[in-house]
Amino acid sequence: MRLARSEDLSAIVALTTNAYTPYTALFGAPPIPVTEDYAPRIERGEIWLLESGGELAGLIVLERHPDHAMIFSVAVAPAFQGRKLGIALLNFADEQARSWGVPEVRLYTNSRMERNIALYSAYGYRETGRRANPYRPGWTVVDMAKPIDKAA
C-alpha cells in the first residue's frame, strides 16, 4: 500500500470508473465515487493504492475525522476482483483507524449495492441508518460502522 501522488490521478479515475461500471449500469447513472474530483483527496493524503505486479489493483479513499475514519470508496480493478483485495483494503482501513486512535470505521453505500452491504456486514460492519442521498434524488444511502479494538 502506498499513498497516491498527483501523477496517479488518471489511473485512480480509470480504476474507479471500471470498478463501478456494473453499478453505473444498474443505477442508470454513475455512483458518486465515479464523479468525484480526486485531485483534492490526493493532496489531503486520503487515497491509498494497492499494487500487484506493478499494476494498480485497488484503492481505498479514507478520511480521517476526530472520532472515526470514513471510507469514501473501496475499488478493485476488474482484473483483480475475486482475490480478496477488497478485504485487504478493509483491513488497511482498520489498521489506519487504530494508528489514528479512533474507535470506529464508518462507510456509506447505496441501498441497491446489496452484495457490498452483505460483504460489509460479514466483515463486522453494522447498519446504523438509511437516508435519502442528498445528491441523487431517489437514491438511498445506507450508513454502516465497525468498532475498532485497540489491539493491532
N, C-alpha and C positions, 0 to 999 in steps of 0.2 A: 504494500500500500504506500502511496505517496501523495502528497498534496499536489493538486493541479496547478499548472502555471498558465500564464496568458497564452502561450503558444499551443496549449491543449484545447482551446475553445472550440475550434471546428470539430475536433474528434468527440468532444463532450456532446455537442449538439447532434452530431450524426448518431452516436451510440444511443442517446436518449430517444431520438426520433424513431430509430429502428426497434428499440426495446419496447416502445409503447405503441407500435403500429397496430397490433391486434385490438387494442383499446380504442384507437382512433376510429377503426372500422366499426367497432361495437357501439361507440357513442355517437358516431356521425360528426365528430369534431375532435380535435386533438386534446388530450388531457393537459392540465395546467403545466406539468413539467416540460412538455414539448414546446410550449410557447414562452417559457421562462427566458429572461436575459441572464445568462450565466457569467458574464464578464464581472459584474459586481460581486458575485458569490466567489469567484476565483480570487479576487482582490481581498476579500474578507477571510480567506482560508477556510471555506466551508465545503470544498469539494475534494474528496479523496478518490484516487484512481487505483483500480486493481488491474494489474497487468499479468499476462500469461504468455510466455514465449515471445516477449517483445511486442505483443499486441494488447490493445486496450480491451479488457474482457468485461469490466464492470465499473460502476462508480456508485458512490453514496454522497448525497448532499446532506450535511449535518450541521445544524445551527446550535450554537452554544447560548443558553439562557441562564439566568441566575439560579433557577430551581429545576432545570431539566435540560436535556438535549432533545432537539426536534429533528426528526428525519423528514426532509422535504421530498427526497426522491431516492429510490434504490433502483438501479437499472443494470441489467446484464445483457451484453450483446447476444443476439440470437444464436450465433455460432457457439457460444459458451453456455447456453442455458442447459439445465439438466445436470449440471456438475456441482450443485450445492454452493455456487458462488454467492447467491443471494443470502444464504445462511452465513457465509464468511463475512459478508458486508454487515449483516445484522450483529454478528459477534464483534466486529470492529466498533460499531456504534456503542455497544455495551462497554467495551474497553475504554473508549473515549469518555463516556459518561463517568466511569469510575475515576479516570485520571483528572477529570474536571471537578470531581467531588459532588456531582449532582445525584439525587436519589432516583431519578427515573428517566426513561427514554420515551418520548411521545412521537406519534405519527398520525397522519390522517390519510384516508384513501377514499376513493369513490365507492359508493354502496354497491355499484354494479361490478366491482372487481372482487367477486366472491371468492375466487381462488386465492387472491392475495390476503383477504380477510381470514380465510381458513389457515393459511400459512402463518400469518402473524399470531393468530390465536394459539396454534400448535407450538409456537416459539415462546409463548408466555405473555403475549400482549392481551389485554382485556379491553373490551369496548367500553368507552366512557361516555359516549353520547353520539347523537346524529343531529345534523343541522343542514340547512339549505346552503348550497355553495354560493357565496356572495358574488362570484364572478361568472357563474354559469347557471342561469335560471333553469329550474327543473332538475338539476343535479343535486344529489345528497352526499354530504361528507360524513364519513364515519371516523370519529376520533378514537384513538387507541393509546394505551400507555402500558409500560412494563417497568415494574420496580427493579432497581439495580442493587444488588447486595454489595457490600464493601469488599468482599474477597475478590482477588484478581484471578 
